[in-house]
Amino acid sequence: MAIIDISVDNTLTLVQAQGNQANLNLACLNNLFPMQSCMPYNSEYLDAYGTLSEANNYFDNRLRSTAWKRARNVDKKSAMHEATEMIDRLNFVGIKAETSQVHQFPRGPSPVLVCGVNTAGDPDDEIPEDIKKACFEIAIKLIQGYDPDREADILATASQTYSNVRTGYDRSFIPDYMRAGIPSFRAWTYLKPYLRDPEEIDLVRV
């Protein structure tokens, strides 16, 4: 038999219970006074472009993705978060859809004032699939061991010598995506259509 103490603030205390009767009593109490679950937080939400499920589905259909499939979920999440930060450092066409949003996407068009009226159109409310794919492609590079600091050191090296073999590097040519801090050419192809032309100048009458 179970003895239940109900205090003034609806705090429930199970003083004594045995066997199945205790489980029945607890079930009844939970129906009357729902209690917050103490299960660990496990959300699909990531501070990244796309969810972990979307990334896993993407690599399920992509060749040469073994490194991703073998990685731990915690490492995948960290890689996607870091990839998103890399993307957000780029200069994209338009403006943020909401000025309060943390990331660069979703975006709206640049303001175009005609006789004092903004004619740019409505902002997007979703993140483009290409931006998500770029995030995934950068993330797998990070999973595979890409280190931005190490790559910067390598690019800064004019030449290196190992034993009697000397290797020279032409630093006058560095791919655009590497100059922009993006480790993946495939990701760059997804990002490039959204980038602002460096020679473009926006004229907005205030």
N, C-alpha and C positions, 0 to 999 in steps of 0.2 A: 504494500500500500504506500502511496506517495503522499506526503504532507507538503502543501504549497503555501508559501507565505507571500501575500500580495500587499506591498506597501502602498502608501498614498501616491507616490510618483510612478506607479505601475511597474516597479521593479519586481521581477519574479524570482523567487528563490526556491529551488527544489531541495528540501531538507533531507528527505530520505526517500529512496525508491528502489525497487528491485525488479530485475528481469524485464519482460516485455511491457509490464505496466508502466515502467519508467519511460520507455520510448513512446508509448501511447500518450502519456501525460505531456511529454515535451512537445509532441506533434500538435496536441490540442492547444498548448500555450503559444506555440509559434503561429498558429492560425489566428488566435485572439490578439496577440501582441507580436507582430513580426519583428524578428531581431536581425540586425545587420550581420551579414556573413563575415567570418574571419578568414575566408579563403584568400590566398595571396593574389594580388592584382596581376592579371594577365590579359592585357588588351592588345588588339591588333593595331592600335594607333601608334604611330612612330612620329618622331619629329623629323620627318623626311618626306621626300616626294614619292609617294606610293606606300603601300603596306607590305609587310613581309610575305603575305600570301601572294600578292601580285608579283613580287620579285621571284618567289619560288616558281610560280607558274611560267614566268618569262624564261627562266633558265631551264625549265623542264623541256622547252621547245628550242633550245639553243645549243649548238655544238660547242665543244671545248668549255664546258661549264662544270667540270668535275670538282674544281676547287670550291665552288659555291655550294654544291650539294654535300660536300664533306664538312663544311664549316659549321660551327656551333651557332645557334640562333642569336646568342648574345653578341658574337662577332659580326654576324650579318647586320644586326641592328646598328651597331657602332659604325660599320662601314657605310651604311646607307645615310646615317646622320652626317658623317664626315663628307660624303659625296654631295649631299645637299648644301653643305656650307661652301664647298668649292663652286657649285653652280651659282649660288647666291652672290658670289663675288664678281660675277660677270656683268657687263653692261647691256641690258636688254632693251628692245624697242618698247615704247609705251611706258606706262606707270603701273604701280600696284593697283589691283582692283579695289582694295580697301587700304587706306593710309595706315591703319592700325595693324595690319597683318605682318607677321614676322618675316615670311619668305617672299621671294620675288614673284612667285606665281601663286594664284592666278593673277593675270594682268589685264589692264585696260589700255586703250589707245592713248597716245599722247594728246593733250588738250589742244584743240585747234579753235581759236576764237575768231568768229566772224561777226563783226559789229557787236562785240561784247558777249556773244553767245557761244557756248562750247558745242561744237558740231562733231565731236570725235566719235560719238556713238557709245553704246553700253559696254561696260567691262565684262570680261569672262567670269564665270562662276565655277569653273573647273580647271584642274591642272591638265595641260595637254599631255597626251600619251607619250609624245616624243620626249618631253622633259622627264617623265618617269623612267623611260627606257635609258636616257642618258644617266640618270641617277644609278640605275642598276648596273650599267656598264662601268661606271667609275667605281662602284662598290666592289665589283668582282676584281678589279685591278688592285684595290686595297687589300682584299682578302688574299690575293696572290703574292702580296708582299711589297707592293709599291709604297715607297716612303718619299714623300715630297721633299723633305730636307736632304735626303741622300741624293735624289735626282738633281737637286739644285747644285750640290757640290760637284757632281759629275759633269754637269753642263759648264761649270765654271773652270774646269780643268782643261788647260790648253793641250797637255800631252801627258803621257804616263809611261813609265819604264818598268818592265818586269823581266828580271834576269838580263839577258842580252837583247831582248826584244823591246823596241820602242814603238809606241802607237801614238799617232797624231790625230787630232780632231779639228774639223773645220767648224769653229763656233760662229762663223758668219751666217750659217744657215741653221736655224732652229725652227721646227714646225710651229705653226700658229697655235695649235692646241696646247703645246708644251709651254709656250710663252704665256699663255693664259692660265696656266696652272691646272690644266685638265690632262690626266694621265692616259686617256683613251681616245684614239682617233675615231673609233666608232661612236663614242659618246659625243664627240665634237660634231660629227655629221648630223646628229639629232639636235644639237644646240644651235648650230650656226644660223639656221633660218630665223631664229628669234633674236639674234644679236643686233645691236645697233651698229650702223656703219660708222666707223671712227671719224669719217670726214663729214658726217651728217651734222647739220646745225638746226636746232629747233628754234623758231622765232615765235614767241608768244607775246602778244600785246597785253599788257597789264593795265 
